[in-house]
Amino acid sequence: MLPKKYRLPTPLIKGVIYRGRSINSAALRLKWRWNRGPVSRAAVVTALTLDKRATVRNRVKRQIREILQEVLPQLRPSLDLVVFAN
């Protein structure tokens, strides 16, 4: 689980999705937007198209969060990220 200071609050996720910039690849889509906070924050989203079973989707989210936990402290501050697993 991401430490609380690195988690993007749920009400702000839609703002990043609708107004953020994006990068796409075959496995992931990343949307980001600048914020005015002291740290970068992130959220992970999976869809039913990934797999119908919640256990599989949750496992993918846990694996992505584990990677983000190592990467976020090294990122430039003031960045909100939403990672979509395809």
Jmol script that loads the backbone (N, CA, C; Angstrom):
load data "model"
ATOM      1  N   MET A   1       0.844  -1.169   0.000  1.00  0.00           N
ATOM      2  CA  MET A   1       0.000   0.000   0.000  1.00  0.00           C
ATOM      3  C   MET A   1       0.893   1.237   0.000  1.00  0.00           C
ATOM      4  N   LEU A   2       0.493   2.202  -0.749  1.00  0.00           N
ATOM      5  CA  LEU A   2       1.239   3.456  -0.789  1.00  0.00           C
ATOM      6  C   LEU A   2       1.096   4.206   0.533  1.00  0.00           C
ATOM      7  N   PRO A   3       2.148   4.849   0.996  1.00  0.00           N
ATOM      8  CA  PRO A   3       1.994   5.709   2.167  1.00  0.00           C
ATOM      9  C   PRO A   3       0.971   6.807   1.880  1.00  0.00           C
ATOM     10  N   LYS A   4       0.291   7.257   2.904  1.00  0.00           N
ATOM     11  CA  LYS A   4      -0.819   8.195   2.733  1.00  0.00           C
ATOM     12  C   LYS A   4      -0.420   9.468   1.997  1.00  0.00           C
ATOM     13  N   LYS A   5       0.784   9.968   2.217  1.00  0.00           N
ATOM     14  CA  LYS A   5       1.174  11.225   1.569  1.00  0.00           C
ATOM     15  C   LYS A   5       1.358  11.066   0.061  1.00  0.00           C
ATOM     16  N   TYR A   6       1.514   9.822  -0.416  1.00  0.00           N
ATOM     17  CA  TYR A   6       1.678   9.576  -1.849  1.00  0.00           C
ATOM     18  C   TYR A   6       0.385   9.157  -2.542  1.00  0.00           C
ATOM     19  N   ARG A   7      -0.723   9.027  -1.809  1.00  0.00           N
ATOM     20  CA  ARG A   7      -1.992   8.617  -2.406  1.00  0.00           C
ATOM     21  C   ARG A   7      -2.747   9.824  -2.953  1.00  0.00           C
ATOM     22  N   LEU A   8      -3.274   9.670  -4.141  1.00  0.00           N
ATOM     23  CA  LEU A   8      -4.086  10.711  -4.761  1.00  0.00           C
ATOM     24  C   LEU A   8      -5.526  10.547  -4.264  1.00  0.00           C
ATOM     25  N   PRO A   9      -6.113  11.575  -3.631  1.00  0.00           N
ATOM     26  CA  PRO A   9      -7.486  11.448  -3.123  1.00  0.00           C
ATOM     27  C   PRO A   9      -8.489  11.209  -4.254  1.00  0.00           C
ATOM     28  N   THR A  10      -9.503  10.434  -3.959  1.00  0.00           N
ATOM     29  CA  THR A  10     -10.506  10.044  -4.949  1.00  0.00           C
ATOM     30  C   THR A  10     -11.149  11.227  -5.679  1.00  0.00           C
ATOM     31  N   PRO A  11     -11.533  12.325  -5.004  1.00  0.00           N
ATOM     32  CA  PRO A  11     -12.155  13.431  -5.753  1.00  0.00           C
ATOM     33  C   PRO A  11     -11.226  14.068  -6.792  1.00  0.00           C
ATOM     34  N   LEU A  12      -9.928  13.939  -6.619  1.00  0.00           N
ATOM     35  CA  LEU A  12      -8.989  14.556  -7.557  1.00  0.00           C
ATOM     36  C   LEU A  12      -8.649  13.666  -8.740  1.00  0.00           C
ATOM     37  N   ILE A  13      -9.019  12.398  -8.679  1.00  0.00           N
ATOM     38  CA  ILE A  13      -8.693  11.478  -9.768  1.00  0.00           C
ATOM     39  C   ILE A  13      -9.384  11.899 -11.063  1.00  0.00           C
ATOM     40  N   LYS A  14     -10.657  12.282 -10.982  1.00  0.00           N
ATOM     41  CA  LYS A  14     -11.377  12.698 -12.195  1.00  0.00           C
ATOM     42  C   LYS A  14     -10.745  13.924 -12.834  1.00  0.00           C
ATOM     43  N   GLY A  15     -10.257  14.845 -12.027  1.00  0.00           N
ATOM     44  CA  GLY A  15      -9.589  16.026 -12.574  1.00  0.00           C
ATOM     45  C   GLY A  15      -8.354  15.659 -13.367  1.00  0.00           C
ATOM     46  N   VAL A  16      -7.595  14.683 -12.876  1.00  0.00           N
ATOM     47  CA  VAL A  16      -6.404  14.226 -13.600  1.00  0.00           C
ATOM     48  C   VAL A  16      -6.824  13.511 -14.873  1.00  0.00           C
ATOM     49  N   ILE A  17      -7.868  12.708 -14.800  1.00  0.00           N
ATOM     50  CA  ILE A  17      -8.313  11.956 -15.977  1.00  0.00           C
ATOM     51  C   ILE A  17      -8.800  12.895 -17.084  1.00  0.00           C
ATOM     52  N   TYR A  18      -9.600  13.901 -16.728  1.00  0.00           N
ATOM     53  CA  TYR A  18     -10.189  14.775 -17.752  1.00  0.00           C
ATOM     54  C   TYR A  18      -9.269  15.896 -18.205  1.00  0.00           C
ATOM     55  N   ARG A  19      -8.407  16.392 -17.335  1.00  0.00           N
ATOM     56  CA  ARG A  19      -7.584  17.550 -17.702  1.00  0.00           C
ATOM     57  C   ARG A  19      -6.093  17.241 -17.814  1.00  0.00           C
ATOM     58  N   GLY A  20      -5.704  15.988 -17.534  1.00  0.00           N
ATOM     59  CA  GLY A  20      -4.294  15.642 -17.535  1.00  0.00           C
ATOM     60  C   GLY A  20      -3.775  15.261 -18.910  1.00  0.00           C
ATOM     61  N   ARG A  21      -2.474  15.167 -19.005  1.00  0.00           N
ATOM     62  CA  ARG A  21      -1.821  14.703 -20.228  1.00  0.00           C
ATOM     63  C   ARG A  21      -1.600  13.208 -20.104  1.00  0.00           C
ATOM     64  N   SER A  22      -1.354  12.523 -21.222  1.00  0.00           N
ATOM     65  CA  SER A  22      -1.260  11.071 -21.138  1.00  0.00           C
ATOM     66  C   SER A  22      -0.145  10.498 -21.988  1.00  0.00           C
ATOM     67  N   ILE A  23       0.265   9.293 -21.576  1.00  0.00           N
ATOM     68  CA  ILE A  23       1.209   8.458 -22.324  1.00  0.00           C
ATOM     69  C   ILE A  23       0.591   7.079 -22.368  1.00  0.00           C
ATOM     70  N   ASN A  24       0.593   6.452 -23.546  1.00  0.00           N
ATOM     71  CA  ASN A  24      -0.012   5.128 -23.711  1.00  0.00           C
ATOM     72  C   ASN A  24       1.036   4.112 -24.121  1.00  0.00           C
ATOM     73  N   SER A  25       0.862   2.887 -23.639  1.00  0.00           N
ATOM     74  CA  SER A  25       1.646   1.754 -24.105  1.00  0.00           C
ATOM     75  C   SER A  25       0.699   0.557 -24.191  1.00  0.00           C
ATOM     76  N   ALA A  26       1.219  -0.583 -24.560  1.00  0.00           N
ATOM     77  CA  ALA A  26       0.360  -1.758 -24.699  1.00  0.00           C
ATOM     78  C   ALA A  26      -0.190  -2.223 -23.351  1.00  0.00           C
ATOM     79  N   ALA A  27       0.584  -2.078 -22.289  1.00  0.00           N
ATOM     80  CA  ALA A  27       0.171  -2.602 -20.988  1.00  0.00           C
ATOM     81  C   ALA A  27      -0.390  -1.542 -20.050  1.00  0.00           C
ATOM     82  N   LEU A  28       0.086  -0.301 -20.173  1.00  0.00           N
ATOM     83  CA  LEU A  28      -0.307   0.744 -19.234  1.00  0.00           C
ATOM     84  C   LEU A  28      -0.654   2.036 -19.954  1.00  0.00           C
ATOM     85  N   ARG A  29      -1.486   2.821 -19.298  1.00  0.00           N
ATOM     86  CA  ARG A  29      -1.739   4.194 -19.727  1.00  0.00           C
ATOM     87  C   ARG A  29      -1.496   5.062 -18.505  1.00  0.00           C
ATOM     88  N   LEU A  30      -0.756   6.132 -18.685  1.00  0.00           N
ATOM     89  CA  LEU A  30      -0.404   7.017 -17.586  1.00  0.00           C
ATOM     90  C   LEU A  30      -0.937   8.405 -17.881  1.00  0.00           C
ATOM     91  N   LYS A  31      -1.713   8.956 -16.950  1.00  0.00           N
ATOM     92  CA  LYS A  31      -2.196  10.334 -17.071  1.00  0.00           C
ATOM     93  C   LYS A  31      -1.588  11.118 -15.933  1.00  0.00           C
ATOM     94  N   TRP A  32      -1.161  12.345 -16.207  1.00  0.00           N
ATOM     95  CA  TRP A  32      -0.558  13.161 -15.164  1.00  0.00           C
ATOM     96  C   TRP A  32      -0.997  14.599 -15.286  1.00  0.00           C
ATOM     97  N   ARG A  33      -0.882  15.297 -14.157  1.00  0.00           N
ATOM     98  CA  ARG A  33      -1.234  16.709 -14.077  1.00  0.00           C
ATOM     99  C   ARG A  33      -0.407  17.327 -12.955  1.00  0.00           C
ATOM    100  N   TRP A  34       0.026  18.546 -13.144  1.00  0.00           N
ATOM    101  CA  TRP A  34       0.791  19.234 -12.108  1.00  0.00           C
ATOM    102  C   TRP A  34      -0.138  19.660 -10.977  1.00  0.00           C
ATOM    103  N   ASN A  35       0.374  19.646  -9.751  1.00  0.00           N
ATOM    104  CA  ASN A  35      -0.383  20.127  -8.603  1.00  0.00           C
ATOM    105  C   ASN A  35       0.477  21.130  -7.841  1.00  0.00           C
ATOM    106  N   ARG A  36      -0.028  21.649  -6.765  1.00  0.00           N
ATOM    107  CA  ARG A  36       0.723  22.639  -5.989  1.00  0.00           C
ATOM    108  C   ARG A  36       1.219  22.062  -4.675  1.00  0.00           C
ATOM    109  N   GLY A  37       1.174  20.770  -4.524  1.00  0.00           N
ATOM    110  CA  GLY A  37       1.593  20.124  -3.288  1.00  0.00           C
ATOM    111  C   GLY A  37       3.093  19.890  -3.232  1.00  0.00           C
ATOM    112  N   PRO A  38       3.584  19.476  -2.073  1.00  0.00           N
ATOM    113  CA  PRO A  38       5.024  19.269  -1.903  1.00  0.00           C
ATOM    114  C   PRO A  38       5.517  17.913  -2.407  1.00  0.00           C
ATOM    115  N   VAL A  39       4.605  16.954  -2.659  1.00  0.00           N
ATOM    116  CA  VAL A  39       5.012  15.622  -3.110  1.00  0.00           C
ATOM    117  C   VAL A  39       4.175  15.196  -4.314  1.00  0.00           C
ATOM    118  N   SER A  40       4.676  14.199  -5.040  1.00  0.00           N
ATOM    119  CA  SER A  40       3.916  13.601  -6.129  1.00  0.00           C
ATOM    120  C   SER A  40       2.990  12.540  -5.550  1.00  0.00           C
ATOM    121  N   ARG A  41       1.775  12.445  -6.112  1.00  0.00           N
ATOM    122  CA  ARG A  41       0.787  11.492  -5.629  1.00  0.00           C
ATOM    123  C   ARG A  41       0.312  10.621  -6.784  1.00  0.00           C
ATOM    124  N   ALA A  42      -0.194   9.423  -6.474  1.00  0.00           N
ATOM    125  CA  ALA A  42      -0.590   8.505  -7.533  1.00  0.00           C
ATOM    126  C   ALA A  42      -1.831   7.704  -7.141  1.00  0.00           C
ATOM    127  N   ALA A  43      -2.532   7.211  -8.175  1.00  0.00           N
ATOM    128  CA  ALA A  43      -3.664   6.300  -8.016  1.00  0.00           C
ATOM    129  C   ALA A  43      -3.565   5.263  -9.129  1.00  0.00           C
ATOM    130  N   VAL A  44      -4.073   4.072  -8.864  1.00  0.00           N
ATOM    131  CA  VAL A  44      -4.047   2.989  -9.847  1.00  0.00           C
ATOM    132  C   VAL A  44      -5.482   2.575 -10.137  1.00  0.00           C
ATOM    133  N   VAL A  45      -5.804   2.418 -11.430  1.00  0.00           N
ATOM    134  CA  VAL A  45      -7.154   2.055 -11.863  1.00  0.00           C
ATOM    135  C   VAL A  45      -7.062   0.831 -12.771  1.00  0.00           C
ATOM    136  N   THR A  46      -7.924  -0.152 -12.529  1.00  0.00           N
ATOM    137  CA  THR A  46      -8.031  -1.296 -13.428  1.00  0.00           C
ATOM    138  C   THR A  46      -9.486  -1.430 -13.864  1.00  0.00           C
ATOM    139  N   ALA A  47      -9.691  -1.975 -15.038  1.00  0.00           N
ATOM    140  CA  ALA A  47     -11.040  -2.113 -15.579  1.00  0.00           C
ATOM    141  C   ALA A  47     -11.409  -3.586 -15.711  1.00  0.00           C
ATOM    142  N   LEU A  48     -12.678  -3.838 -15.910  1.00  0.00           N
ATOM    143  CA  LEU A  48     -13.142  -5.207 -16.106  1.00  0.00           C
ATOM    144  C   LEU A  48     -12.550  -5.833 -17.366  1.00  0.00           C
ATOM    145  N   THR A  49     -12.108  -5.016 -18.299  1.00  0.00           N
ATOM    146  CA  THR A  49     -11.512  -5.556 -19.519  1.00  0.00           C
ATOM    147  C   THR A  49     -10.179  -6.243 -19.239  1.00  0.00           C
ATOM    148  N   LEU A  50      -9.538  -5.896 -18.128  1.00  0.00           N
ATOM    149  CA  LEU A  50      -8.291  -6.563 -17.747  1.00  0.00           C
ATOM    150  C   LEU A  50      -8.583  -8.019 -17.385  1.00  0.00           C
ATOM    151  N   ASP A  51      -9.540  -8.236 -16.499  1.00  0.00           N
ATOM    152  CA  ASP A  51      -9.996  -9.558 -16.105  1.00  0.00           C
ATOM    153  C   ASP A  51     -11.285  -9.390 -15.322  1.00  0.00           C
ATOM    154  N   LYS A  52     -12.189 -10.327 -15.455  1.00  0.00           N
ATOM    155  CA  LYS A  52     -13.469 -10.206 -14.749  1.00  0.00           C
ATOM    156  C   LYS A  52     -13.336 -10.482 -13.263  1.00  0.00           C
ATOM    157  N   ARG A  53     -12.291 -11.222 -12.886  1.00  0.00           N
ATOM    158  CA  ARG A  53     -12.120 -11.584 -11.479  1.00  0.00           C
ATOM    159  C   ARG A  53     -11.459 -10.454 -10.697  1.00  0.00           C
ATOM    160  N   ALA A  54     -12.090 -10.066  -9.602  1.00  0.00           N
ATOM    161  CA  ALA A  54     -11.565  -8.979  -8.776  1.00  0.00           C
ATOM    162  C   ALA A  54     -10.209  -9.328  -8.182  1.00  0.00           C
ATOM    163  N   THR A  55      -9.983 -10.593  -7.890  1.00  0.00           N
ATOM    164  CA  THR A  55      -8.699 -10.969  -7.288  1.00  0.00           C
ATOM    165  C   THR A  55      -7.541 -10.702  -8.242  1.00  0.00           C
ATOM    166  N   VAL A  56      -7.764 -10.922  -9.521  1.00  0.00           N
ATOM    167  CA  VAL A  56      -6.721 -10.667 -10.521  1.00  0.00           C
ATOM    168  C   VAL A  56      -6.481  -9.164 -10.657  1.00  0.00           C
ATOM    169  N   ARG A  57      -7.563  -8.401 -10.738  1.00  0.00           N
ATOM    170  CA  ARG A  57      -7.417  -6.944 -10.865  1.00  0.00           C
ATOM    171  C   ARG A  57      -6.725  -6.350  -9.635  1.00  0.00           C
ATOM    172  N   ASN A  58      -7.091  -6.827  -8.445  1.00  0.00           N
ATOM    173  CA  ASN A  58      -6.468  -6.314  -7.226  1.00  0.00           C
ATOM    174  C   ASN A  58      -4.996  -6.692  -7.144  1.00  0.00           C
ATOM    175  N   ARG A  59      -4.649  -7.862  -7.625  1.00  0.00           N
ATOM    176  CA  ARG A  59      -3.240  -8.270  -7.622  1.00  0.00           C
ATOM    177  C   ARG A  59      -2.413  -7.364  -8.533  1.00  0.00           C
ATOM    178  N   VAL A  60      -2.949  -7.051  -9.704  1.00  0.00           N
ATOM    179  CA  VAL A  60      -2.265  -6.146 -10.628  1.00  0.00           C
ATOM    180  C   VAL A  60      -2.086  -4.774  -9.980  1.00  0.00           C
ATOM    181  N   LYS A  61      -3.132  -4.279  -9.313  1.00  0.00           N
ATOM    182  CA  LYS A  61      -3.034  -2.975  -8.638  1.00  0.00           C
ATOM    183  C   LYS A  61      -1.978  -2.996  -7.540  1.00  0.00           C
ATOM    184  N   ARG A  62      -1.924  -4.073  -6.765  1.00  0.00           N
ATOM    185  CA  ARG A  62      -0.906  -4.173  -5.710  1.00  0.00           C
ATOM    186  C   ARG A  62       0.501  -4.168  -6.285  1.00  0.00           C
ATOM    187  N   GLN A  63       0.699  -4.866  -7.402  1.00  0.00           N
ATOM    188  CA  GLN A  63       2.020  -4.909  -8.024  1.00  0.00           C
ATOM    189  C   GLN A  63       2.425  -3.531  -8.552  1.00  0.00           C
ATOM    190  N   ILE A  64       1.497  -2.816  -9.159  1.00  0.00           N
ATOM    191  CA  ILE A  64       1.799  -1.472  -9.666  1.00  0.00           C
ATOM    192  C   ILE A  64       2.082  -0.526  -8.513  1.00  0.00           C
ATOM    193  N   ARG A  65       1.306  -0.625  -7.427  1.00  0.00           N
ATOM    194  CA  ARG A  65       1.541   0.238  -6.265  1.00  0.00           C
ATOM    195  C   ARG A  65       2.899  -0.025  -5.640  1.00  0.00           C
ATOM    196  N   GLU A  66       3.342  -1.277  -5.639  1.00  0.00           N
ATOM    197  CA  GLU A  66       4.653  -1.610  -5.093  1.00  0.00           C
ATOM    198  C   GLU A  66       5.762  -0.920  -5.888  1.00  0.00           C
ATOM    199  N   ILE A  67       5.614  -0.907  -7.193  1.00  0.00           N
ATOM    200  CA  ILE A  67       6.592  -0.216  -8.043  1.00  0.00           C
ATOM    201  C   ILE A  67       6.531   1.285  -7.803  1.00  0.00           C
ATOM    202  N   LEU A  68       5.320   1.832  -7.727  1.00  0.00           N
ATOM    203  CA  LEU A  68       5.157   3.273  -7.492  1.00  0.00           C
ATOM    204  C   LEU A  68       5.740   3.699  -6.151  1.00  0.00           C
ATOM    205  N   GLN A  69       5.663   2.832  -5.150  1.00  0.00           N
ATOM    206  CA  GLN A  69       6.181   3.161  -3.830  1.00  0.00           C
ATOM    207  C   GLN A  69       7.686   3.428  -3.890  1.00  0.00           C
ATOM    208  N   GLU A  70       8.383   2.729  -4.765  1.00  0.00           N
ATOM    209  CA  GLU A  70       9.823   2.949  -4.924  1.00  0.00           C
ATOM    210  C   GLU A  70      10.123   4.156  -5.810  1.00  0.00           C
ATOM    211  N   VAL A  71       9.275   4.416  -6.791  1.00  0.00           N
ATOM    212  CA  VAL A  71       9.541   5.447  -7.789  1.00  0.00           C
ATOM    213  C   VAL A  71       9.092   6.846  -7.353  1.00  0.00           C
ATOM    214  N   LEU A  72       7.963   6.950  -6.666  1.00  0.00           N
ATOM    215  CA  LEU A  72       7.395   8.259  -6.323  1.00  0.00           C
ATOM    216  C   LEU A  72       8.333   9.171  -5.537  1.00  0.00           C
ATOM    217  N   PRO A  73       9.082   8.678  -4.546  1.00  0.00           N
ATOM    218  CA  PRO A  73       9.977   9.601  -3.837  1.00  0.00           C
ATOM    219  C   PRO A  73      11.074  10.191  -4.736  1.00  0.00           C
ATOM    220  N   GLN A  74      11.382   9.513  -5.828  1.00  0.00           N
ATOM    221  CA  GLN A  74      12.434   9.988  -6.731  1.00  0.00           C
ATOM    222  C   GLN A  74      11.909  10.959  -7.787  1.00  0.00           C
ATOM    223  N   LEU A  75      10.598  11.002  -7.979  1.00  0.00           N
ATOM    224  CA  LEU A  75      10.005  11.894  -8.975  1.00  0.00           C
ATOM    225  C   LEU A  75      10.054  13.344  -8.526  1.00  0.00           C
ATOM    226  N   ARG A  76       9.955  14.210  -9.493  1.00  0.00           N
ATOM    227  CA  ARG A  76       9.858  15.635  -9.205  1.00  0.00           C
ATOM    228  C   ARG A  76       8.586  15.906  -8.421  1.00  0.00           C
ATOM    229  N   PRO A  77       8.633  16.747  -7.404  1.00  0.00           N
ATOM    230  CA  PRO A  77       7.411  17.018  -6.634  1.00  0.00           C
ATOM    231  C   PRO A  77       6.345  17.715  -7.480  1.00  0.00           C
ATOM    232  N   SER A  78       5.148  17.729  -6.952  1.00  0.00           N
ATOM    233  CA  SER A  78       4.009  18.434  -7.560  1.00  0.00           C
ATOM    234  C   SER A  78       3.481  17.758  -8.812  1.00  0.00           C
ATOM    235  N   LEU A  79       3.354  16.449  -8.778  1.00  0.00           N
ATOM    236  CA  LEU A  79       2.842  15.714  -9.914  1.00  0.00           C
ATOM    237  C   LEU A  79       1.759  14.757  -9.428  1.00  0.00           C
ATOM    238  N   ASP A  80       0.585  14.781 -10.070  1.00  0.00           N
ATOM    239  CA  ASP A  80      -0.476  13.822  -9.767  1.00  0.00           C
ATOM    240  C   ASP A  80      -0.525  12.815 -10.914  1.00  0.00           C
ATOM    241  N   LEU A  81      -0.490  11.520 -10.582  1.00  0.00           N
ATOM    242  CA  LEU A  81      -0.478  10.459 -11.586  1.00  0.00           C
ATOM    243  C   LEU A  81      -1.672   9.540 -11.406  1.00  0.00           C
ATOM    244  N   VAL A  82      -2.221   9.080 -12.529  1.00  0.00           N
ATOM    245  CA  VAL A  82      -3.216   8.011 -12.512  1.00  0.00           C
ATOM    246  C   VAL A  82      -2.719   6.971 -13.504  1.00  0.00           C
ATOM    247  N   VAL A  83      -2.539   5.744 -13.019  1.00  0.00           N
ATOM    248  CA  VAL A  83      -2.028   4.656 -13.842  1.00  0.00           C
ATOM    249  C   VAL A  83      -3.197   3.719 -14.142  1.00  0.00           C
ATOM    250  N   PHE A  84      -3.435   3.454 -15.428  1.00  0.00           N
ATOM    251  CA  PHE A  84      -4.480   2.549 -15.864  1.00  0.00           C
ATOM    252  C   PHE A  84      -3.808   1.275 -16.367  1.00  0.00           C
ATOM    253  N   ALA A  85      -4.222   0.114 -15.849  1.00  0.00           N
ATOM    254  CA  ALA A  85      -3.710  -1.163 -16.325  1.00  0.00           C
ATOM    255  C   ALA A  85      -4.628  -1.665 -17.430  1.00  0.00           C
ATOM    256  N   ASN A  86      -4.036  -1.992 -18.576  1.00  0.00           N
ATOM    257  CA  ASN A  86      -4.830  -2.464 -19.726  1.00  0.00           C
ATOM    258  C   ASN A  86      -4.909  -3.971 -19.713  1.00  0.00           C
TER     259      ASN A  86
END
end "model"
wireframe off; spacefill off
backbone 0.3
color backbone group
